Amino acid sequence: MNIDSLLGALRAAAEPTRLRLLALCANGELTVTELTQILGQSQPRVSRHLKLLCEANLLDRFREGTWVFYRLSETGSTAGLSALLVNHLPTDDPTLRRDRERLAAVKDARARAAAEYFRANADRWDEIRALYVSEDDIERALVGAFKDDSVDTLLDVGTGTGRILEVLSDRCNRGIGVDASRDMLAIARTDLERNGVKHCQVRHGDMYSLPMENDSVDAVTIHQVLHFADDPAAAISEASRVLKPGGRMVVVDFLPHELEFLRTDHAHRRLGFADTEVKTWFEASGMSCEACEHLKGDPLTVGVWPAVKMDNGRAEA
C-alpha cells in the first residue's frame, strides 16, 4: 500500500454513514436491501456510499444472481484498515447501538424464516437434497476425502438428519452432530438409533458458537450447510477453533450457480461458493487447503473441499 491509497481509503471512510456501513459489514455479509433497511436511508444513497468504500478497497462486493453482498475487505491493499477502523469505533455510540439492534432484528427474521423451512421439510430433508445432486456420489467423495483415516472424535456441523454421522460412523470412535433445528435432531436421533449407530450422538447448538472446547475434535465435516449461513467464513473459523492441529476438515457445498428459486423456496442464503473463496476462508482460519473435487450434477455442481489445520504454521503430515 502506498500513501495515496492510504489517504484515499481514509477519505472514503471519513463520513458518518460510511463508518456505520463498515461497522455493519464487520458482522457478516449483507445485501443493499438489508443495509438500507438498517440505516433508514434510500437505496441510491446507500449504494453510493458502498461504491466509494469498495473503490477504496475497504469493502468487498460480490454478485450472486440478483443479489449483491458486501463484507469487510479480505484481500485488498487497505483490507487491514477496515478492521482497524471498526475496532476503534465507540461501542456505546447511540447511532451504532441502534444499528446493531436493527441488524439483530434482520438476522432474527432470517433465522425465523429458515427455522420454519426446516420445520416444514424436516421429514423429507434427504429427499430435497437428492433433487439436486446424487447423494451417493457426494458421500463417496466425502469418505474418500478422509483418505481411509480413522479418527477418534468426529464433529458434523449442521448435522440435519445425521446422515453424515452414519456415513462416516466406521471412520470414527465417537461422532457428534450439532444442529440448531430441534426437528432435525429428533429425526437424527431416530435414524441413528434405528441404524444401530450407537457411538454417535447429536446435540442442539449454534454453528457460530459450538458447544466444545478449543482443539477438542479430530475431524470436522460441514455438509451442505454453508449456503444457509449468514457468515460462512465465521462458521468455518468456529469449526477450526474446535479442531485439533493436524485434524482434517471437509466442506461440501454447491459451486456458484444462478438458481434463484433455491433462495425463495428453500431458504438458501448463498448461491454456491468458488474454490478461491473457500480456500481464503480456510487460510484465514489457520488451515491448509488440499485439492478439491467437483461433482457435476444437473443442474448443480458440488464441491468437496478438504483442509488440514496447521500446527505452528505448518500442516501435519
C-alpha positions as CSV (number, residue, x, y, z in Angstrom):
1,M,0.0,0.0,0.0
2,N,1.3,3.5,-0.9
3,I,0.5,6.8,0.8
4,D,-2.0,7.7,-1.9
5,S,-4.1,4.6,-1.5
6,L,-4.0,5.0,2.3
7,L,-5.1,8.6,2.1
8,G,-7.9,7.7,-0.4
9,A,-9.1,5.0,2.0
10,L,-9.1,7.4,4.9
11,R,-11.1,9.9,2.9
12,A,-13.6,7.3,1.9
13,A,-14.1,6.2,5.5
14,A,-14.3,9.8,6.9
15,E,-18.1,10.1,6.7
16,P,-20.7,9.0,9.3
17,T,-22.8,6.7,7.1
18,R,-19.8,5.0,5.7
19,L,-18.4,4.4,9.1
20,R,-21.7,2.9,10.0
21,L,-21.6,0.7,6.9
22,L,-18.1,-0.6,7.9
23,A,-19.4,-1.4,11.4
24,L,-22.3,-3.3,10.0
25,C,-20.4,-5.3,7.4
26,A,-17.9,-6.4,10.1
27,N,-20.8,-8.5,11.4
28,G,-21.1,-10.6,8.2
29,E,-22.3,-10.4,4.6
30,L,-25.1,-8.0,4.0
31,T,-27.2,-7.0,0.9
32,V,-28.0,-3.5,-0.1
33,T,-31.6,-4.1,0.8
34,E,-30.7,-5.1,4.3
35,L,-28.3,-2.2,4.8
36,T,-30.9,0.2,3.5
37,Q,-33.4,-1.2,6.0
38,I,-31.0,-0.9,8.9
39,L,-29.8,2.6,8.1
40,G,-33.2,4.0,7.2
41,Q,-31.8,5.7,4.1
42,S,-32.7,5.5,0.4
43,Q,-31.1,2.7,-1.7
44,P,-29.4,5.1,-4.2
45,R,-27.7,6.9,-1.3
46,V,-26.6,3.7,0.4
47,S,-25.4,2.3,-2.9
48,R,-23.3,5.4,-3.5
49,H,-21.6,5.1,-0.1
50,L,-21.0,1.4,-0.7
51,K,-19.4,2.2,-4.1
52,L,-16.9,4.6,-2.5
53,L,-16.0,2.1,0.2
54,C,-15.4,-0.6,-2.4
55,E,-13.3,1.6,-4.6
56,A,-11.2,2.3,-1.6
57,N,-10.8,-1.5,-1.0
58,L,-12.4,-1.1,2.4
59,L,-15.3,-3.4,1.4
60,D,-15.6,-6.4,-0.9
61,R,-18.6,-6.6,-3.3
62,F,-19.7,-9.7,-5.0
63,R,-22.8,-10.6,-7.0
64,E,-24.8,-13.8,-6.8
65,G,-27.7,-13.9,-9.2
66,T,-29.9,-10.9,-8.5
67,W,-28.4,-10.3,-5.1
68,V,-25.2,-8.3,-4.3
69,F,-23.4,-8.9,-1.0
70,Y,-20.9,-6.6,0.9
71,R,-18.4,-7.5,3.6
72,L,-15.2,-6.1,5.0
73,S,-12.3,-6.4,2.5
74,E,-10.2,-9.6,3.0
75,T,-7.5,-9.2,0.3
76,G,-7.3,-5.6,-0.8
77,S,-4.3,-3.3,-0.2
78,T,-6.2,-1.5,2.6
79,A,-8.1,-4.5,3.9
80,G,-6.4,-4.3,7.3
81,L,-7.5,-0.7,7.6
82,S,-11.2,-1.7,7.6
83,A,-10.8,-3.9,10.7
84,L,-8.7,-1.2,12.4
85,L,-11.3,1.5,11.9
86,V,-14.1,-0.8,13.1
87,N,-12.1,-1.7,16.2
88,H,-11.8,2.0,17.1
89,L,-15.5,2.8,16.8
90,P,-17.1,3.6,20.2
91,T,-19.3,0.7,21.3
92,D,-21.5,3.0,23.3
93,D,-22.4,5.4,20.5
94,P,-26.2,5.6,20.3
95,T,-26.3,5.5,16.5
96,L,-24.1,2.5,16.2
97,R,-26.1,0.8,19.1
98,R,-29.3,1.4,17.2
99,D,-27.8,0.0,14.0
100,R,-26.8,-3.2,15.9
101,E,-30.3,-3.6,17.2
102,R,-31.7,-3.3,13.7
103,L,-29.1,-5.7,12.4
104,A,-30.2,-8.2,15.1
105,A,-33.8,-7.8,14.0
106,V,-32.8,-8.5,10.4
107,K,-30.9,-11.6,11.4
108,D,-33.7,-12.8,13.6
109,A,-36.2,-12.5,10.7
110,R,-33.8,-14.6,8.6
111,A,-33.4,-17.2,11.3
112,R,-37.2,-17.5,11.8
113,A,-37.7,-18.0,8.0
114,A,-35.0,-20.7,7.9
115,A,-36.4,-22.4,11.0
116,E,-39.9,-22.5,9.5
117,Y,-38.4,-24.0,6.3
118,F,-36.6,-26.7,8.3
119,R,-39.7,-27.5,10.3
120,A,-41.8,-27.9,7.2
121,N,-39.2,-30.1,5.5
122,A,-37.5,-32.0,8.3
123,D,-39.2,-35.3,7.5
124,R,-38.1,-35.2,3.8
125,W,-34.7,-33.4,4.1
126,D,-32.6,-36.1,2.4
127,E,-35.2,-36.2,-0.4
128,I,-34.9,-32.5,-1.0
129,R,-31.1,-32.7,-1.2
130,A,-31.3,-35.6,-3.6
131,L,-33.3,-33.4,-6.1
132,Y,-30.2,-31.6,-7.0
133,V,-27.1,-33.8,-6.8
134,S,-26.6,-37.6,-6.3
135,E,-26.0,-38.0,-2.6
136,D,-24.3,-41.4,-3.3
137,D,-21.6,-39.7,-5.3
138,I,-21.2,-36.9,-2.7
139,E,-20.9,-39.5,0.2
140,R,-18.3,-41.5,-1.7
141,A,-16.3,-38.3,-2.3
142,L,-16.6,-37.3,1.3
143,V,-15.4,-40.7,2.6
144,G,-12.5,-40.5,0.1
145,A,-11.5,-37.1,1.4
146,F,-10.6,-38.7,4.7
147,K,-8.0,-41.0,2.9
148,D,-9.0,-44.1,4.8
149,D,-8.0,-42.4,8.0
150,S,-9.8,-43.3,11.2
151,V,-10.3,-40.6,13.8
152,D,-11.2,-40.5,17.5
153,T,-13.8,-37.8,17.6
154,L,-15.7,-36.6,14.5
155,L,-17.8,-33.4,14.6
156,D,-20.6,-32.9,11.9
157,V,-21.7,-29.2,11.9
158,G,-25.3,-28.7,10.8
159,T,-25.9,-32.4,11.0
160,G,-29.5,-32.3,9.9
161,T,-30.8,-35.8,9.8
162,G,-27.5,-37.2,11.0
163,R,-26.8,-38.9,7.7
164,I,-23.1,-37.9,7.5
165,L,-22.5,-39.3,11.0
166,E,-24.0,-42.6,9.7
167,V,-21.8,-42.5,6.5
168,L,-18.6,-41.9,8.5
169,S,-19.5,-44.0,11.5
170,D,-16.9,-46.7,10.7
171,R,-14.2,-44.0,10.5
172,C,-14.6,-42.6,14.0
173,N,-14.6,-43.9,17.6
174,R,-17.1,-41.2,18.5
175,G,-19.3,-38.9,16.4
176,I,-21.1,-35.7,17.4
177,G,-23.6,-33.9,15.3
178,V,-24.6,-30.3,16.1
179,D,-27.7,-28.6,14.7
180,A,-29.9,-25.6,15.5
181,S,-33.1,-27.3,14.5
182,R,-34.7,-29.5,17.1
183,D,-37.0,-31.0,14.5
184,M,-33.9,-32.2,12.5
185,L,-32.3,-33.5,15.7
186,A,-35.4,-35.6,16.5
187,I,-35.1,-37.3,13.2
188,A,-31.4,-37.7,13.5
189,R,-31.7,-39.5,16.9
190,T,-34.4,-41.8,15.5
191,D,-32.4,-42.7,12.4
192,L,-29.1,-43.2,14.3
193,E,-30.8,-45.5,16.8
194,R,-32.7,-47.4,14.1
195,N,-29.4,-48.0,12.2
196,G,-27.5,-49.1,15.2
197,V,-25.0,-46.2,15.2
198,K,-24.6,-46.2,19.0
199,H,-21.3,-44.4,19.2
200,C,-22.7,-41.2,17.5
201,Q,-24.9,-38.6,19.2
202,V,-26.4,-35.3,18.3
203,R,-26.7,-32.0,20.2
204,H,-28.6,-28.8,19.9
205,G,-26.2,-25.9,19.2
206,D,-25.2,-23.0,17.1
207,M,-22.5,-23.3,14.4
208,Y,-21.2,-19.9,15.3
209,S,-20.7,-20.9,18.9
210,L,-20.1,-24.7,19.1
211,P,-20.6,-26.3,22.5
212,M,-17.0,-27.6,22.5
213,E,-13.6,-26.7,23.8
214,N,-10.7,-25.5,21.7
215,D,-8.7,-28.2,19.9
216,S,-11.1,-30.9,21.1
217,V,-12.1,-32.9,17.9
218,D,-10.0,-34.8,15.4
219,A,-12.1,-34.2,12.3
220,V,-15.0,-31.8,11.1
221,T,-17.5,-32.1,8.3
222,I,-19.7,-29.3,7.1
223,H,-22.0,-30.9,4.6
224,Q,-24.5,-28.7,2.6
225,V,-24.7,-26.2,5.4
226,L,-22.8,-23.0,4.3
227,H,-25.3,-21.9,1.7
228,F,-27.8,-21.3,4.6
229,A,-25.2,-19.4,6.7
230,D,-25.3,-15.6,7.2
231,D,-21.5,-15.7,7.6
232,P,-19.8,-18.7,6.1
233,A,-16.3,-17.5,7.0
234,A,-17.3,-17.3,10.6
235,A,-18.8,-20.8,10.6
236,I,-15.5,-22.2,9.2
237,S,-13.5,-20.2,11.7
238,E,-15.5,-21.5,14.6
239,A,-15.2,-25.1,13.3
240,S,-11.5,-24.6,13.1
241,R,-11.4,-23.4,16.7
242,V,-12.5,-26.8,18.0
243,L,-10.4,-28.8,15.5
244,K,-7.1,-30.2,16.8
245,P,-3.9,-29.2,15.0
246,G,-3.3,-31.7,12.2
247,G,-7.0,-32.5,12.1
248,R,-8.9,-32.6,8.9
249,M,-12.0,-30.5,7.9
250,V,-14.1,-31.3,4.8
251,V,-16.6,-28.8,3.5
252,V,-19.2,-30.0,1.0
253,D,-21.4,-27.4,-0.8
254,F,-22.6,-26.1,-4.2
255,L,-20.3,-24.3,-6.6
256,P,-21.6,-20.9,-7.9
257,H,-25.0,-21.1,-9.7
258,E,-27.9,-18.9,-10.5
259,L,-30.9,-20.9,-9.4
260,E,-32.8,-18.1,-7.6
261,F,-35.7,-20.4,-6.6
262,L,-33.3,-22.0,-4.0
263,R,-33.5,-18.7,-2.2
264,T,-37.2,-18.1,-2.4
265,D,-38.3,-21.7,-2.0
266,H,-35.6,-23.4,0.0
267,A,-34.1,-20.6,2.3
268,H,-30.7,-20.6,0.7
269,R,-28.7,-17.5,1.7
270,R,-25.8,-18.0,-0.8
271,L,-25.9,-19.4,-4.3
272,G,-22.8,-21.5,-4.0
273,F,-19.1,-20.8,-3.4
274,A,-16.0,-20.6,-5.6
275,D,-12.8,-22.6,-4.8
276,T,-10.8,-19.4,-4.2
277,E,-13.4,-18.2,-1.7
278,V,-13.4,-21.4,0.4
279,K,-9.6,-21.5,0.2
280,T,-9.4,-17.9,1.5
281,W,-11.6,-18.8,4.5
282,F,-9.5,-21.9,5.3
283,E,-6.3,-20.0,5.3
284,A,-7.8,-17.2,7.4
285,S,-8.8,-19.9,9.9
286,G,-5.3,-21.4,10.1
287,M,-5.9,-24.3,7.7
288,S,-4.1,-25.5,4.6
289,C,-6.5,-26.3,1.7
290,E,-5.9,-29.5,-0.2
291,A,-7.0,-30.4,-3.7
292,C,-10.8,-30.0,-4.1
293,E,-13.1,-32.2,-6.1
294,H,-16.0,-31.1,-8.3
295,L,-19.0,-33.4,-8.8
296,K,-21.1,-32.3,-11.8
297,G,-24.8,-32.6,-11.3
298,D,-27.9,-31.5,-13.2
299,P,-28.2,-28.6,-12.8
300,L,-25.9,-28.1,-9.8
301,T,-22.3,-28.9,-9.3
302,V,-21.0,-29.8,-5.8
303,G,-17.6,-29.0,-4.4
304,V,-15.7,-31.1,-1.9
305,W,-13.0,-29.0,-0.2
306,P,-10.7,-30.8,2.3
307,A,-8.2,-28.9,4.6
308,V,-5.8,-29.7,7.4
309,K,-5.4,-27.5,10.4
310,M,-1.9,-26.0,10.7
311,D,0.3,-26.6,13.7
312,N,2.6,-23.6,14.4
313,G,2.2,-22.5,10.8
314,R,2.7,-26.0,9.2
315,A,0.3,-28.7,8.3
316,E,0.7,-32.0,9.9
317,A,1.7,-34.8,7.5
